[in-house]
Amino acid sequence: MRRSKYNKQKRLRRTAAAVLRHNHVAAAFVGGNNGYSHMVNHKSRLTITPDQTLIDVMTELSFKWSTLIAVMCCDEFGQHYMKSEHVDIDIPLKQNELALHLNDMHFDLIKACNDKHIINVGWISSPFPIEWDEGQASEIFEKLGGWKVVPIKLIEEAAA
């Protein structure tokens, strides 16, 4: 029987995926944060201050992402609500390619909302399959400032 050739890239990918899964790491973005995304623990809903290794893994490797795109809204009675859609991305993408891939779907979601109710937009994306819970997502968005009113121009830029 012939042994498989050692593949450093495959081993790195498996190790990185295990670390991300074990630490419940996800990338999150909300409008008004100067285009920056954050790393969060989707289980504890806390932001993560990543070390360089974690940054490299999230930005340099491609994954099939599981994403929740959302539009944060507030009705005329002051009640907050969120319109969201779960998107599984079947092709491996780097984290910095996510926004471009999600733009059209996110813009369609924005168009489906009442313009007068829109406060902000955001997304949360995991490099491994996950079923997003809207309550957990809302809490993450809250911690990242997602329920703060962002000018409509910024929302349109985030969706563009």
Phi, psi and chi 1 to 4 in degrees:
 res  aa     phi    psi   chi1   chi2   chi3   chi4
   1 MET       -  135.5 -177.5 -176.0 -138.4      -
   2 ARG   -94.5  133.8 -171.1  169.2 -177.7 -137.9
   3 ARG   -79.9  146.2  -76.7 -173.8   69.7 -172.1
   4 SER   -69.0  145.0  -62.8      -      -      -
   5 LYS   -68.7  139.3 -174.4  177.1  177.4 -177.6
   6 TYR   -63.2  129.4  172.4   72.4      -      -
   7 ASN  -121.8  102.9 -173.1  -38.1      -      -
   8 LYS   -60.6  -39.7 -174.2  176.3 -179.9  180.0
   9 GLN   -63.8  -43.8 -173.5   67.6   21.7      -
  10 LYS   -64.2  -40.8  -79.6 -174.4 -179.1  178.7
  11 ARG   -64.8  -43.6 -178.0  173.5 -177.2 -147.0
  12 LEU   -59.9  -44.3  174.0   63.5      -      -
  13 ARG   -62.6  -44.3 -177.4  174.4  -57.7  -71.8
  14 ARG   -63.3  -44.2  -79.6 -166.3  -49.4  -90.1
  15 THR   -64.1  -45.6  -57.5      -      -      -
  16 ALA   -61.9  -44.6      -      -      -      -
  17 ALA   -61.9  -39.9      -      -      -      -
  18 ALA   -64.2  -42.1      -      -      -      -
  19 VAL   -64.7  -45.2  167.9      -      -      -
  20 LEU   -63.1  -43.8  -65.6  174.4      -      -
  21 ARG   -65.0  -45.0 -176.1 -177.9  -55.3  -93.7
  22 HIS   -62.1  -36.7  176.1   73.6      -      -
  23 ASN   -93.7    4.5  -68.2  -49.4      -      -
  24 HIS    55.0   42.0  -50.1  -72.5      -      -
  25 VAL   -79.9  135.7  176.4      -      -      -
  26 ALA  -141.4  158.1      -      -      -      -
  27 ALA  -100.5  141.1      -      -      -      -
  28 ALA  -136.4  146.1      -      -      -      -
  29 PHE  -138.0  138.6  168.4   83.9      -      -
  30 VAL  -131.9  147.2  -66.6      -      -      -
  31 GLY   -61.5  151.1      -      -      -      -
  32 GLY    89.1    1.3      -      -      -      -
  33 ASN  -102.1   33.9  -77.9  -16.7      -      -
  34 ASN    55.8   29.1  -61.9  -37.1      -      -
  35 GLY    80.7    4.4      -      -      -      -
  36 TYR   -87.4  140.9  -64.0  112.9      -      -
  37 SER  -100.9  161.2   60.0      -      -      -
  38 HIS  -120.4  158.0  -59.4  -90.0      -      -
  39 MET  -100.8  135.0  -75.4 -168.8 -157.6      -
  40 VAL  -133.4  156.7  -63.8      -      -      -
  41 ASN   -92.8  110.6  177.7  -45.9      -      -
  42 HIS   -69.7  -19.4   69.1   80.9      -      -
  43 LYS   -80.8  -48.4 -163.4  164.9 -165.3  164.9
  44 SER   -85.6  -14.4   68.7      -      -      -
  45 ARG    63.7   30.9  -62.1  177.3  -82.0  -57.1
  46 LEU  -107.5  149.2  -62.5  173.0      -      -
  47 THR   -74.1  150.8   56.9      -      -      -
  48 ILE  -113.1  134.8  -63.4  170.1      -      -
  49 THR   -94.4  102.8  -56.4      -      -      -
  50 PRO   -78.3  148.9   29.1  -33.7      -      -
  51 ASP   -86.4  174.5   60.0   13.9      -      -
  52 GLN   -62.1  -35.4 -169.4   59.2   46.6      -
  53 THR   -62.6  -45.3  -56.5      -      -      -
  54 LEU   -65.3  -39.9 -171.7   53.6      -      -
  55 ILE   -60.8  -45.6  -67.9  169.5      -      -
  56 ASP   -61.0  -43.9  -68.5  -15.9      -      -
  57 VAL   -62.3  -46.5  166.2      -      -      -
  58 MET   -70.2  -29.8  -73.6  -71.1  -80.7      -
  59 THR   -99.6  -25.3   57.8      -      -      -
  60 GLU   -97.5  -24.1  -62.1  -59.2  -38.8      -
  61 LEU   -98.4  150.0  -63.7  178.2      -      -
  62 SER   -96.4  140.5  -62.5      -      -      -
  63 PHE  -135.7  163.1  -62.7   96.5      -      -
  64 LYS   -93.9  101.9  -66.4 -178.6  178.5 -179.7
  65 TRP   -81.1  148.6  -62.4   85.7      -      -
  66 SER  -114.5  116.4 -177.4      -      -      -
  67 THR  -127.8  146.1  -55.7      -      -      -
  68 LEU  -115.8  115.3 -179.4   94.7      -      -
  69 ILE   -96.0  144.6   56.7  175.4      -      -
  70 ALA  -147.0  154.7      -      -      -      -
  71 VAL  -125.0  121.2 -180.0      -      -      -
  72 MET   -88.4  133.1  -79.4   68.3   76.1      -
  73 CYS  -133.6  163.5  -59.7      -      -      -
  74 CYS  -141.6  124.6 -177.1      -      -      -
  75 ASP   -81.2  179.7   67.1   16.9      -      -
  76 GLU   -66.8  -11.7   57.3  -85.5   -2.2      -
  77 PHE   -98.8    5.3  -55.9  107.7      -      -
  78 GLY    83.8    8.7      -      -      -      -
  79 GLN   -84.7  125.9  -65.2  -65.3  -43.3      -
  80 HIS   -80.3  141.4  -72.9  169.0      -      -
  81 TYR  -148.9  166.0   68.1   96.3      -      -
  82 MET  -134.7  134.4 -175.8  170.8   71.4      -
  83 LYS  -104.1  127.7 -152.1  165.9 -146.1 -171.9
  84 SER  -142.0  165.5   64.6      -      -      -
  85 GLU  -145.6  135.6 -174.5  177.0  -37.0      -
  86 HIS   -88.2  132.1 -177.5   91.5      -      -
  87 VAL  -130.1  120.3  178.9      -      -      -
  88 ASP   -97.6  124.6  -76.4  -38.5      -      -
  89 ILE   -96.5  117.1  -59.4  170.7      -      -
  90 ASP   -84.4  -10.9  -64.8  -27.9      -      -
  91 ILE  -108.6  140.9   56.6  171.8      -      -
  92 PRO   -65.4  128.3  -18.3   29.5      -      -
  93 LEU  -131.4  152.4  -63.4  172.3      -      -
  94 LYS   -80.2  158.0  -68.6 -177.7  178.2 -179.9
  95 GLN   -58.2  -37.8 -170.7  -96.7  -29.7      -
  96 ASN   -74.1   -6.8   64.8   -9.3      -      -
  97 GLU   -94.9   -7.4  -61.8  168.9  -34.8      -
  98 LEU   -60.7  -51.2  -81.9  173.6      -      -
  99 ALA   -57.5  -44.6      -      -      -      -
 100 LEU   -61.5  -40.4 -173.9   60.0      -      -
 101 HIS   -69.1  -32.2 -171.7   79.5      -      -
 102 LEU   -91.8  -11.8  -63.8  169.1      -      -
 103 ASN   -50.8  -51.8  -87.0  -10.9      -      -
 104 ASP   -62.3  -43.7  -69.7  -21.7      -      -
 105 MET   -64.4  -40.3  -70.9  176.1  -89.8      -
 106 HIS   -67.8  -39.8 -146.4  165.7      -      -
 107 PHE   -64.9  -38.8 -161.0   60.7      -      -
 108 ASP   -62.0  -39.4  -71.1  -16.7      -      -
 109 LEU   -65.4  -39.8 -172.3   62.1      -      -
 110 ILE   -62.2  -43.5  -69.5  168.2      -      -
 111 LYS   -62.7  -27.0  -75.9 -166.8 -119.3  175.9
 112 ALA   -79.7   -5.6      -      -      -      -
 113 CYS   -98.4  157.1  -65.0      -      -      -
 114 ASN   -69.9  119.8 -177.6  -26.4      -      -
 115 ASP   -54.4  -35.3  -71.5  -12.9      -      -
 116 LYS   -74.0  -15.3  -65.6  176.0 -176.7  172.4
 117 HIS   -97.5  -17.1  -69.5 -170.8      -      -
 118 ILE   -67.6  129.5  -63.4  172.7      -      -
 119 ILE  -108.1  -46.9  -66.2  176.7      -      -
 120 ASN  -161.6  173.1 -153.1  -23.4      -      -
 121 VAL  -130.7  159.8  -64.2      -      -      -
 122 GLY  -170.4  171.8      -      -      -      -
 123 TRP  -149.6  153.7   53.1 -101.2      -      -
 124 ILE  -130.6  132.3  -53.4  171.0      -      -
 125 SER  -137.5  133.3 -164.2      -      -      -
 126 SER  -110.4  140.6  169.5      -      -      -
 127 PRO   -78.2    8.1   26.2  -31.2      -      -
 128 PHE  -142.4  160.1   51.6   88.9      -      -
 129 PRO   -60.3  135.3  -20.3   30.4      -      -
 130 ILE  -154.2  145.5 -175.9  172.7      -      -
 131 GLU   -95.4  114.4  -77.5  -61.4  -40.7      -
 132 TRP   -77.4  135.5  -69.6  103.6      -      -
 133 ASP   -98.8  125.9  174.0   86.7      -      -
 134 GLU   -61.2  -34.5  -94.3 -164.2   18.5      -
 135 GLY   -64.3  -44.4      -      -      -      -
 136 GLN   -64.6  -43.7  -69.5  173.3  -32.9      -
 137 ALA   -61.7  -43.2      -      -      -      -
 138 SER   -59.9  -40.2  179.0      -      -      -
 139 GLU   -65.8  -40.4 -165.6  173.8  -32.4      -
 140 ILE   -63.8  -46.5  -69.5  169.6      -      -
 141 PHE   -60.2  -39.7  -70.3  136.7      -      -
 142 GLU   -59.1  -46.5  168.2  114.8   22.9      -
 143 LYS   -66.0  -24.7  -71.7  179.6 -179.8  178.2
 144 LEU   -95.6    6.8  -63.3  176.4      -      -
 145 GLY    85.5   18.9      -      -      -      -
 146 GLY   -67.7  -21.4      -      -      -      -
 147 TRP   -94.9    8.3  -67.3  103.1      -      -
 148 LYS   -84.6  142.0  -67.0  179.0 -177.2  168.3
 149 VAL   -68.1  127.8  176.8      -      -      -
 150 VAL  -115.1  133.7  173.0      -      -      -
 151 PRO   -53.8  142.6  -23.2   31.5      -      -
 152 ILE   -55.5  -30.5 -164.0   72.4      -      -
 153 LYS   -62.0  -42.0 -178.0  177.4 -178.4 -142.8
 154 LEU   -66.1  -36.6  -72.3  177.0      -      -
 155 ILE   -65.3  -43.0  -68.4  171.5      -      -
 156 GLU   -64.1  -37.7  -70.9  169.9   -7.1      -
 157 GLU   -67.1  -38.4  -72.4  172.7    6.8      -
 158 ALA   -65.7  -33.4      -      -      -      -
 159 ALA   -83.3  -16.1      -      -      -      -
 160 ALA   -81.4      -      -      -      -      -
